[in-house]
Amino acid sequence: MNTRGFGSQLKDSIPVPDFSSHGSFESCDTLRKGFTNAKSELFPAHPLELSEKNLSLNEDKMDFSTLRNIQGLHAPLKLQMEFKAVKQVQRLPFLHSSNLSLEILKGSYDCIGFEDILNDPAQSEVMGDSHMMMEHKLGLL
């Protein structure tokens, strides 16, 4: 018997009432919705902000178009296939993966950036339960 399928059918069939109040004096449910963020509702602070967010994507597009013009259609397709294969190789979900092979393919392994020093997830103070994270990844939870 497929218990996972039965659980999802049971979960979909049971109505869950919504107890949140709607109105101008509604209090924010921080536990369920997280902290309110006014910055996400604002426009970008500077016209170059959107360009900087998409910098690596724009560089990849430009590199692929240049590669296509020089070597033909097969070269960017092969490179994209290699990128996709390398991105699929990961460690377990509770361990940080450095993605060194992806950095080598992109040629960014010798560049030290802001995220390399100040945003290292391997030195994070929060680490989840390994069993729960694996069950969530496998769809058992």
C-alpha positions as CSV (number, residue, x, y, z in Angstrom):
1,M,0.0,0.0,0.0
2,N,1.3,3.4,-0.9
3,T,1.1,5.3,2.3
4,R,2.6,8.5,0.9
5,G,-0.1,8.8,-1.7
6,F,-2.9,8.1,0.8
7,G,-1.5,10.8,3.1
8,S,-1.5,13.4,0.4
9,Q,-5.1,12.5,-0.5
10,L,-6.1,12.7,3.1
11,K,-4.4,16.0,3.5
12,D,-6.1,17.5,0.4
13,S,-9.5,16.3,1.5
14,I,-9.5,17.7,5.0
15,P,-10.5,21.4,5.0
16,V,-8.3,23.6,7.2
17,P,-10.1,26.8,8.5
18,D,-8.2,30.1,8.2
19,F,-8.3,31.9,11.5
20,S,-6.5,35.0,10.4
21,S,-8.4,38.3,10.6
22,H,-8.7,40.4,7.6
23,G,-8.9,44.2,7.9
24,S,-7.0,47.4,8.5
25,F,-6.1,46.5,12.0
26,E,-4.8,43.0,11.2
27,S,-1.8,42.0,13.2
28,C,1.1,40.3,11.4
29,D,1.5,36.6,12.1
30,T,5.3,36.6,12.3
31,L,5.5,32.9,13.2
32,R,3.7,31.8,10.0
33,K,4.6,34.5,7.5
34,G,8.0,35.7,8.8
35,F,9.0,39.3,9.4
36,T,7.5,42.0,7.2
37,N,9.9,43.5,4.7
38,A,9.2,47.0,3.4
39,K,12.3,47.0,1.2
40,S,10.8,44.3,-1.1
41,E,7.9,46.5,-1.9
42,L,10.1,49.4,-3.0
43,F,11.7,50.0,-6.4
44,P,15.4,49.6,-6.8
45,A,17.4,52.3,-5.2
46,H,19.7,52.8,-8.2
47,P,19.2,52.1,-11.9
48,L,22.3,49.8,-11.9
49,E,21.0,47.6,-9.1
50,L,19.0,45.4,-11.4
51,S,22.0,45.2,-13.8
52,E,24.3,44.1,-10.9
53,K,21.9,41.5,-9.7
54,N,21.9,39.9,-13.2
55,L,25.6,40.4,-13.8
56,S,26.6,36.7,-13.9
57,L,23.6,35.8,-16.1
58,N,24.4,38.6,-18.5
59,E,28.1,37.6,-18.6
60,D,27.1,33.9,-19.3
61,K,24.8,35.0,-22.2
62,M,27.5,37.1,-23.7
63,D,30.1,34.4,-23.4
64,F,27.8,31.8,-24.9
65,S,26.9,34.1,-27.9
66,T,30.6,34.8,-28.5
67,L,31.4,31.1,-28.3
68,R,28.6,30.3,-30.7
69,N,29.8,32.9,-33.2
70,I,33.4,31.6,-33.0
71,Q,33.1,27.8,-32.7
72,G,29.5,27.1,-33.8
73,L,26.4,25.9,-32.0
74,H,27.9,22.7,-30.5
75,A,30.4,24.5,-28.2
76,P,27.9,26.4,-26.0
77,L,25.5,23.4,-25.9
78,K,28.4,21.2,-24.7
79,L,29.3,23.7,-22.1
80,Q,25.8,24.1,-20.9
81,M,25.5,20.3,-20.6
82,E,28.6,20.2,-18.5
83,F,27.3,23.0,-16.3
84,K,24.1,21.0,-15.7
85,A,25.9,17.8,-15.0
86,V,28.2,19.5,-12.5
87,K,25.4,21.3,-10.7
88,Q,23.6,17.9,-10.0
89,V,26.6,16.6,-8.1
90,Q,26.0,17.7,-4.5
91,R,26.8,16.6,-1.0
92,L,24.1,15.6,1.4
93,P,21.6,18.4,2.1
94,F,22.9,19.2,5.6
95,L,26.5,19.6,4.3
96,H,27.7,22.6,2.5
97,S,28.9,22.0,-1.1
98,S,31.7,24.2,-2.4
99,N,30.9,23.5,-6.1
100,L,34.5,23.7,-6.9
101,S,34.1,21.9,-10.2
102,L,31.4,24.5,-11.3
103,E,33.8,27.3,-10.4
104,I,36.6,25.6,-12.5
105,L,34.3,25.3,-15.5
106,K,33.3,29.0,-15.2
107,G,36.8,30.1,-14.6
108,S,36.0,31.9,-11.3
109,Y,38.0,29.6,-9.0
110,D,40.8,32.1,-8.6
111,C,38.6,35.1,-7.8
112,I,38.0,36.0,-4.1
113,G,34.7,37.8,-3.7
114,F,32.6,39.2,-0.9
115,E,30.7,35.9,-0.5
116,D,33.9,33.9,-0.1
117,I,34.8,35.7,3.1
118,L,31.7,37.0,4.8
119,N,29.0,34.6,3.6
120,D,30.4,31.1,4.1
121,P,27.5,28.7,4.9
122,A,30.0,26.1,6.1
123,Q,30.7,28.4,9.1
124,S,27.0,28.9,9.8
125,E,25.7,28.7,13.3
126,V,22.5,27.0,12.2
127,M,22.6,23.4,11.1
128,G,19.5,21.3,10.7
129,D,18.8,17.8,11.8
130,S,20.5,15.6,9.2
131,H,17.7,12.9,9.2
132,M,14.9,15.4,8.8
133,M,16.7,17.1,5.9
134,M,17.3,13.8,4.1
135,E,13.7,12.8,4.6
136,H,12.5,16.1,3.2
137,K,14.8,15.8,0.2
138,L,13.6,12.3,-0.6
139,G,9.9,13.4,-0.1
140,L,9.3,11.2,2.9
141,L,8.4,14.0,5.2
